[in-house]
Amino acid sequence: MNLLGLRNQCTDASVAFKGTNLYGFSRSATANAVNQYGNCYSELARDVGEAANFAAHFAGSPAAASTPHLYISALATWSQSTNLCRNWKKQFSRIPIFTHTKSSVGLPLMTVPTGDVIMAVAFSSNGKQIVSGSWDNTGRVWDASTGAVLNILKGHRDLVTSVAFSSDDTQIVSNSYDWTVRVWDALTGTELKLLKAHTSVVTSVAISSNGKEIVSGSGDCSLRLWDAWTGAELKVLEGHTILVNSVAFSSDGKQIISSSMDNSVRLWDASTGGELKLLRGHTDSVDSIAFSSDGKKIVSGSADKPVRMWDALSGAELKVLNCHTSSVTSVAFSSDGKQIVSGSLDNSVRLWDASTGAELKVLNGHANSVESVAYSADGKRIVSGSKDMFLMVWDALIGADLKELKVHTSFILSVAFFK
């Protein structure tokens, strides 16, 4: 509490966060307390939640097994924009701030217990909220900084496998194995529209950047294009021979991509519904696809394990990214197109350099398969959802090494800065 500058609020904190052990970080207790008391103690909830996330980060690092003063020193590697760090700097002004860190393995910034298997995740455009779809037939809207539940989207009658925010963050679209697509008010959680025409489970959904159209993919092998304002079905896109796993719009809304259990990726003209290209290379079900923000590249993830990158204009395969040891369930580009994130049944999240295909970082934390990954619009964070029933938020930034000094030929026991 001293680090948070909340010495006089310990009584309130003990009531609001009873059962929460920040140093042992009971995740469920922290999340429940934030959810229950977030309105009464919004700033306190935010800061204690941040402290709990830092404790989780610290406990997962090698420094946790060392001397106690490193607990404070480790704050030098934490986000400097938080109250946690602003307050410790007042009391420990000589601790340096590390703006670049060297690590190939990442730890989560925030871990949120959800109570059920998470099948889909997405950030809002402003980065303040996360929406998830789950096996419990609901969508949930979360505060991206505290992990508090803001809304529960109730209406689907089977598991929810895909979710997305509109670009203005006013609406959320979701689909379900109940054969429907639903549109929701993002602020209130009210169901606005029910889109029903597929003749089998609906597996994926996306909304165009102008918010005017929705595309969905289904077990009936078709894609359907909908008017997002009226809910009317506009077109049926046919070509896949087995269940459609994933769909996405290009950023200009002129093209649609889809992937299928027929091992293919297909590119479509959104205005005519005509098939433009058939991309083949995967040897098993293609479970996820995404456009780069400039629409020039496509990334796909498959049960055959590699992530593949394609030229959207020519359809040529550009790169094959090998490292996952099991099916790749979800892929996404960062907003600048420089990085790719992938999630897999091997329980890992991996970051890749989109220009070279090199693996940049492995994010280990989930205890079961990673079902969905997404970047925040600013490219600084990644959210992942898993069968382990946790949402995890990660730092997406890859720090460059400032300097590596190699002289010593044996153990280094102590280091210090001088004025």
Secondary structure, DSSP 8 states (H G I E B T S, - for coil): -TTTT-GGGHHHHHHHTTT--TTTT-HHHHHHHHHHHTTTTHHHHHHHHHHHHHHHHHHTSGGGGS-THHHHHGGGGS-TTSHHHHHHHHH-TTS---SS---SEE--SEEEE-SS-EEEEEE-TTSSEEEEEETTS-EEEEETTT--EEEEE---SS-EEEEEE-TTSSEEEEEETTSEEEEEETTT--EEEEEE--SS-EEEEEE-TTSSEEEEEETTSEEEEEETTT--EEEEEE--SS-EEEEEE-TTSSEEEEEETTSEEEEEETTT--EEEEEE--SS-EEEEEE-TTSSEEEEEETTS-EEEEETTT--EEEEE---SS-EEEEEE-TTSSEEEEEETTSEEEEEETTT--EEEEEE--SS-EEEEEE-TTSSEEEEEETTSEEEEEE------S------SS---------
